[in-house]
Amino acid sequence: MEIEIVSPRKLLTGLMMIGLVVGGVWGALVHVPRARVAAAQALPSPTPTPLLTAAVFEPTATPMAVPTATPMPTPTAVPDNLQTYLEGCRKGGAAAFTPDYAGAVVAASCNHGGENRPQAVVVHATEGELPAALAHLRDPQSRVSAHYVVDRDGTVYQLVPERAVAYHVACGVEGCVSSCPAFLCGDGRPETRTVGIELVNRGKVPQDWRGAVYEDYGMAFGWRWWEEYPQAQRDALKRLVEDIAVRWGIAVDPDHVLGHYRVQGKRDPGPALNLFWERNGHPMREAVFP
C-alpha cells in the first residue's frame, strides 16, 4: 500500500473542514437547550393562586344582662301624729290629728292607752248602726274604742292613731281563747300590739230581715241568719288592712289578720265575713283575702 504524503496546506485545509463540522454539531447541541430556555422564558408567568386564609374567629363579647333587683315596696312612713293627738286629748277632747290611712276621715276618740306596737289586725262588727257606734266608741265613760270604723258604703273613719293603744280587745278579765296566736296573746295584752277595725254590721238578724242576709248552713255561732257585708265595705277593709300591713310589716295571713272571736269569747265579725276561706252557706262568696 502506498502512503500519500499530504502537504501542509492540504492538512491545514482538512483540519479546518473538520472544525467546521464539529463546531456546527456542538452549536446545535448548545443552541437547542438555549432556544428551549428562551421559549420557556417567553411564556407568561402564571399568576400564583392565593392561599385560602382561614378566617380567624374573634368572639364578640355579648354584654351580659345585669340583673336588676326588684325594689321592695317602701312602707309608707307612719305619721308623727301621736303627740298632736295626746295634746288634743289633754286640752279637752279636740284631738285632731293626721290620719295614718290617707283615705280615712278623722273622728277622734280619746279612749286610749299607752304606746301601741302593731303586729296584727283584729276585725270586729259593731252590731249596730254607724252613729251609735261612733258615739259609743268616743264616749269617755265607755272606756272602749277602736282605731278604725268602716261603714257599709266603704267610708273609713279613724278614731285613734295606730301608735296609741285602742281599747278594742282585752284578755284581762275573761282571758284569751286558745285560738289566739301565742305571739299576740301570750302575755294577755293583745291590745298593745294590734290595730282594731270595726265594721258597721248588725251581726245576727231575723230570717225576714229587710237587708241582705247570709244564711250559715253550719250555724257556727248557734244562729243561721246574719247581715251580709256589702262589697264596698269588704273592698274598703281589704285596702285598709293591706295599707296597715305594709306600714307595720305585718303578714296578711290568718294568724295576723283575725276576727275578734279568735282572741276573746265573742262572735264578731261572724260567719258572714270570710277573711281567708270559702263560706259554708248561701250565697257563696270569695274570701276578702283570696
C-alpha positions as CSV (number, residue, x, y, z in Angstrom):
1,M,0.0,0.0,0.0
2,E,1.2,3.3,-0.9
3,I,1.2,6.1,1.6
4,E,0.4,9.5,0.3
5,I,2.3,12.3,1.8
6,V,-0.1,15.2,2.5
7,S,1.3,18.6,2.1
8,P,0.9,21.0,5.0
9,R,-1.5,23.1,3.1
10,K,-3.9,20.2,2.5
11,L,-3.5,19.1,6.1
12,L,-4.5,22.6,7.3
13,T,-7.4,22.7,5.0
14,G,-8.7,19.3,6.2
15,L,-8.4,20.3,9.8
16,M,-10.4,23.4,9.2
17,M,-13.1,21.4,7.5
18,I,-13.3,19.0,10.5
19,G,-13.5,22.0,12.8
20,L,-16.4,23.4,10.9
21,V,-18.3,20.2,11.1
22,V,-17.6,19.7,14.8
23,G,-18.5,23.3,15.6
24,G,-21.8,23.0,13.8
25,V,-22.7,19.9,15.7
26,W,-21.7,21.5,19.0
27,G,-23.5,24.7,18.3
28,A,-26.6,22.8,17.5
29,L,-26.3,20.9,20.8
30,V,-25.7,24.1,22.6
31,H,-28.3,26.2,20.9
32,V,-31.3,23.8,21.2
33,P,-31.4,24.0,25.1
34,R,-30.9,27.7,24.9
35,A,-33.8,28.0,22.5
36,R,-36.0,25.9,24.8
37,V,-35.0,28.1,27.7
38,A,-35.7,31.2,25.8
39,A,-39.1,29.9,24.7
40,A,-39.9,28.9,28.3
41,Q,-38.8,32.3,29.5
42,A,-41.1,33.9,26.9
43,L,-44.2,32.1,28.3
44,P,-46.2,34.3,30.6
45,S,-45.5,33.7,34.3
46,P,-48.5,32.0,36.0
47,T,-50.3,34.1,38.5
48,P,-50.0,32.5,41.8
49,T,-53.2,31.2,43.3
50,P,-53.7,32.9,46.6
51,L,-53.8,30.5,49.5
52,L,-57.1,30.2,51.4
53,T,-56.8,32.2,54.5
54,A,-58.6,30.6,57.4
55,A,-61.0,33.1,59.0
56,V,-59.8,33.9,62.4
57,F,-62.8,33.6,64.9
58,E,-62.8,36.6,67.1
59,P,-65.6,36.1,69.6
60,T,-67.7,39.2,70.1
61,A,-68.4,39.7,73.8
62,T,-72.1,39.7,74.2
63,P,-72.9,42.0,77.1
64,M,-74.4,40.1,79.9
65,A,-77.7,41.4,81.3
66,V,-77.1,42.9,84.6
67,P,-79.8,41.6,86.9
68,T,-81.9,44.4,88.2
69,A,-83.1,44.0,91.8
70,T,-86.8,44.3,92.1
71,P,-87.4,47.1,94.5
72,M,-89.1,46.1,97.7
73,P,-92.2,48.1,98.4
74,T,-91.3,51.0,100.7
75,P,-93.6,51.2,103.7
76,T,-95.4,54.4,104.0
77,A,-94.0,56.4,106.9
78,V,-96.2,56.3,109.9
79,P,-97.1,59.9,110.5
80,D,-95.9,61.5,113.8
81,N,-99.4,62.2,114.9
82,L,-99.3,60.7,118.4
83,Q,-98.2,63.9,120.2
84,T,-100.8,66.0,118.4
85,Y,-103.4,63.5,119.4
86,L,-102.3,63.3,123.0
87,E,-102.1,67.1,123.3
88,G,-105.6,67.5,121.9
89,C,-107.0,65.0,124.4
90,R,-105.3,66.8,127.3
91,K,-106.9,70.0,126.2
92,G,-110.4,68.6,126.4
93,G,-111.0,66.2,123.6
94,A,-110.4,68.3,120.5
95,A,-107.9,65.7,119.3
96,A,-107.5,66.5,115.6
97,F,-104.6,64.5,114.1
98,T,-103.3,63.4,110.7
99,P,-104.8,60.0,109.8
100,D,-102.5,57.1,109.3
101,Y,-104.6,55.9,106.4
102,A,-104.8,58.5,103.7
103,G,-108.4,57.7,102.9
104,A,-109.7,58.0,106.5
105,V,-111.9,60.6,108.0
106,V,-110.8,61.6,111.5
107,A,-113.4,61.2,114.2
108,A,-111.1,61.3,117.2
109,S,-111.7,59.3,120.4
110,C,-109.6,60.0,123.5
111,N,-110.2,56.5,124.9
112,H,-106.7,55.2,124.6
113,G,-103.9,53.5,126.5
114,G,-100.1,53.7,126.2
115,E,-97.9,53.1,123.2
116,N,-99.1,50.5,120.6
117,R,-96.7,48.4,118.5
118,P,-98.9,46.7,115.9
119,Q,-98.1,43.1,115.0
120,A,-101.6,42.0,113.9
121,V,-105.1,43.3,112.9
122,V,-108.3,42.4,114.7
123,V,-111.6,42.8,112.9
124,H,-114.8,43.4,114.7
125,A,-118.5,44.1,114.0
126,T,-120.4,47.0,115.6
127,E,-123.6,45.1,115.9
128,G,-125.3,48.4,115.4
129,E,-125.5,51.4,113.1
130,L,-122.8,54.0,112.4
131,P,-124.0,56.9,114.6
132,A,-124.5,54.7,117.6
133,A,-121.1,53.0,117.1
134,L,-119.2,56.3,116.8
135,A,-120.9,57.8,119.8
136,H,-120.1,54.7,122.0
137,L,-116.5,54.4,120.9
138,R,-115.9,58.2,121.5
139,D,-117.7,58.3,124.8
140,P,-115.1,58.8,127.6
141,Q,-117.4,56.9,130.0
142,S,-117.5,53.8,127.8
143,R,-113.8,53.0,128.1
144,V,-113.9,51.3,124.7
145,S,-112.5,52.4,121.3
146,A,-111.1,51.2,118.0
147,H,-108.6,52.6,115.6
148,Y,-111.0,52.4,112.7
149,V,-114.7,52.1,111.8
150,V,-115.6,51.1,108.2
151,D,-119.2,52.0,107.2
152,R,-121.3,49.9,104.8
153,D,-120.5,52.2,101.9
154,G,-116.8,51.9,102.4
155,T,-116.2,55.2,104.2
156,V,-113.3,54.8,106.7
157,Y,-113.2,56.7,110.0
158,Q,-110.1,56.8,112.2
159,L,-110.6,57.4,115.9
160,V,-107.2,56.6,117.5
161,P,-103.7,56.9,115.9
162,E,-102.2,53.4,115.3
163,R,-99.3,54.3,117.6
164,A,-101.6,54.5,120.6
165,V,-103.4,51.6,122.2
166,A,-107.2,51.5,121.5
167,Y,-109.5,49.6,123.8
168,H,-110.9,47.2,121.3
169,V,-109.8,43.9,122.8
170,A,-108.6,42.7,126.2
171,C,-108.0,39.4,127.9
172,G,-107.6,40.7,131.5
173,V,-110.9,39.5,132.8
174,E,-112.1,36.7,130.6
175,G,-108.7,35.6,129.4
176,C,-107.7,34.9,125.8
177,V,-109.2,31.9,123.9
178,S,-106.9,29.1,122.8
179,S,-107.2,30.0,119.1
180,C,-105.4,33.3,119.7
181,P,-101.7,33.1,118.5
182,A,-99.2,33.0,121.3
183,F,-97.2,36.0,120.0
184,L,-100.4,38.0,120.3
185,C,-102.0,36.8,123.5
186,G,-99.1,35.2,125.3
187,D,-99.0,38.0,128.0
188,G,-102.7,38.6,127.9
189,R,-102.4,42.0,126.5
190,P,-103.2,41.8,122.7
191,E,-104.4,45.4,122.7
192,T,-100.8,46.6,122.9
193,R,-99.8,45.0,119.6
194,T,-102.9,45.2,117.4
195,V,-104.9,47.6,115.2
196,G,-108.6,47.3,115.8
197,I,-111.1,47.7,112.9
198,E,-114.9,47.8,113.5
199,L,-117.2,47.1,110.6
200,V,-120.7,48.5,110.7
201,N,-122.9,45.4,110.7
202,R,-125.7,44.1,112.9
203,G,-124.4,40.6,113.2
204,K,-127.2,38.1,113.6
205,V,-130.6,39.1,112.3
206,P,-134.0,37.5,111.9
207,Q,-134.7,35.4,108.9
208,D,-137.1,38.1,107.4
209,W,-134.7,41.0,108.0
210,R,-135.1,43.8,105.4
211,G,-131.5,43.9,104.3
212,A,-129.2,41.4,102.6
213,V,-128.8,38.2,104.6
214,Y,-126.2,35.4,104.7
215,E,-127.5,32.0,105.6
216,D,-124.9,30.0,107.5
217,Y,-125.6,26.3,107.0
218,G,-123.2,25.3,109.7
219,M,-124.7,27.6,112.3
220,A,-121.2,28.3,113.6
221,F,-122.4,30.5,116.5
222,G,-125.7,28.8,117.1
223,W,-127.5,31.1,114.6
224,R,-128.4,30.8,110.9
225,W,-129.0,34.3,109.6
226,W,-126.5,37.1,109.6
227,E,-126.4,40.5,108.0
228,E,-124.4,40.4,104.7
229,Y,-121.3,42.6,104.3
230,P,-121.6,44.8,101.2
231,Q,-118.9,44.5,98.6
232,A,-117.9,48.2,99.0
233,Q,-117.3,47.6,102.7
234,R,-115.3,44.4,102.1
235,D,-113.2,46.2,99.5
236,A,-112.5,49.1,101.8
237,L,-111.5,46.6,104.6
238,K,-109.0,44.9,102.2
239,R,-107.4,48.2,101.2
240,L,-107.1,49.4,104.8
241,V,-105.6,46.1,106.1
242,E,-103.1,45.9,103.3
243,D,-102.1,49.5,103.9
244,I,-101.6,48.8,107.6
245,A,-99.7,45.7,106.8
246,V,-97.2,47.5,104.6
247,R,-96.6,50.3,107.1
248,W,-96.0,48.0,110.0
249,G,-94.5,44.9,108.3
250,I,-97.5,42.7,109.2
251,A,-98.1,39.5,107.2
252,V,-101.6,39.3,105.7
253,D,-102.5,35.7,106.8
254,P,-104.9,34.0,109.3
255,D,-102.5,34.4,112.2
256,H,-102.0,38.2,111.7
257,V,-105.5,39.3,110.4
258,L,-108.1,37.7,112.5
259,G,-111.7,38.1,113.8
260,H,-112.5,39.2,117.4
261,Y,-113.8,35.7,118.2
262,R,-110.3,34.3,117.8
263,V,-109.0,36.4,120.6
264,Q,-111.9,36.6,123.1
265,G,-115.0,34.6,123.6
266,K,-117.0,36.7,121.2
267,R,-118.9,36.0,117.9
268,D,-118.0,39.1,115.8
269,P,-117.5,39.7,112.9
270,G,-119.5,36.5,112.5
271,P,-119.6,33.8,109.7
272,A,-120.7,36.3,107.0
273,L,-117.2,37.8,106.9
274,N,-114.9,35.1,105.4
275,L,-111.5,36.6,105.6
276,F,-109.5,33.7,104.1
277,W,-111.9,30.9,103.5
278,E,-114.9,30.0,101.4
279,R,-118.3,30.4,103.2
280,N,-120.3,27.3,104.0
281,G,-123.7,28.9,103.3
282,H,-125.7,31.0,100.9
283,P,-124.7,32.9,99.0
284,M,-121.2,31.6,98.3
285,R,-118.6,34.3,98.2
286,E,-114.9,34.7,97.6
287,A,-112.7,35.4,100.6
288,V,-111.7,39.0,101.3
289,F,-108.1,37.9,101.0
290,P,-108.2,35.1,98.4
